[in-house]
Amino acid sequence: MAKRKSDDDRLAELFALGDDFDPASAAETLRDALRAKSNHVVARAAEKIGKAGSNEFFADLLGAYQRLLHDPIDSDPTCAGKTAIVDALVKLDHDEFDFYEAGIGYEQHEPAWGRTEDTAANVRAGCAMGMVGTARPAKVLNYLAELLVDPCIVARSGAARAIGQVPCEEAESLLRLKILTGDPKPEVIGECCAAMLTIADAGAVEFLTRLLSSDNQDLCEEAALALGESRLPEALEPLRECWMKRRGSPTAATLLTCISLLRLPEANEFLLELIRSDHRAAPDALRSVAWCRDVPDVRKRIEAAVSDSNNADLQALFDSGFDELPSDST
């Protein structure tokens, strides 16, 4: 009698597939894993299928998802399996509106230290993204608007990212409304700012530039981060002007990081000039360019700017700590 396959055996088989495998040759391994009792095995199989980009497993993924809906706290604690399946279906461009409609409203309350915790926020966020393009934009936005006020930050952030993929003016208006009315978590506003830049471009830059003058520090910083990560040349001057007005404030260092995130020659030159000639701002400027310390030509320019500064403290920071400074890799 053949030995019954364990969950560890299934995980080992999935690991052995590596990243570059033939989905057709691995079909039985993947389907067997999707039928496993362990939600972690199911999740790993779904991740593999999503990365492989093979749409021959739609029925298997949907079947596994439905199975995990039965007695879900026992069959899929933390929603690990359902989340991975939704993510795989989104990557594979599954376009069944009804599936995402059900998932965007799904909740799973599990016991947690004398209370209950909804662990399905990632499922709702994934279904929000999957719903985009499966129905009329106005219909999709109605669901995303509700998710934008979800109790869970993960779901609200997912709604913001999904709205940024809906190609219509109403999507921009919804994001503006959320930004202006606020959120308990600054990260959600940050996602809204970033989403605006994916659908509005010039109009979004103008709107986010106005937010840089806000007395709300979180709002200013989230708008600045979105502008920096956009890498749009037209974002440099607003960020530079904002830093000039706020230099010496708690926001100043973040603004220099945002300028560095632009990855523009003009932005780099501005930061190098601060290193050379502004003793007060130089340490923050040096920290902001740590991302490029492994680029030989740029590192030489940074080293030269530090030397030209005649700033002993800055030279000591460069000599002893530059290679250990946190480096943003965005």
Secondary structure, 3 states (H helix, E strand, C coil): CCCCCCHHHHHHHHHHCCCCCCCCCCHHHHHHHHCCCCHHHHHHHHHHHHHHCCHHHHHHHHHHHHHHCCCHHHHCHHHHHHHHHHHHHHHCCCCCHHHHHHHHCCCCEEEECCEEEECCHHHHHHHHHHHCCCCCHHHHHHHHHHHCCCCCHHHHHHHHHHHCCCCCHHHHHHHHHHHHHCCCCHHHHHHHHHHHHHHCCHHHHHHHHHHCCCCCHHHHHHHHHHHHHHCCHHHHHHHHHHHHHHCCCCCHHHHHHHHHHCCCHHHHHHHHHHHHHCCCCHHHHHHHCHHHCCCHHHHHHHHHHHHHCCCHHHHHHHHHHHHHCCCCCC
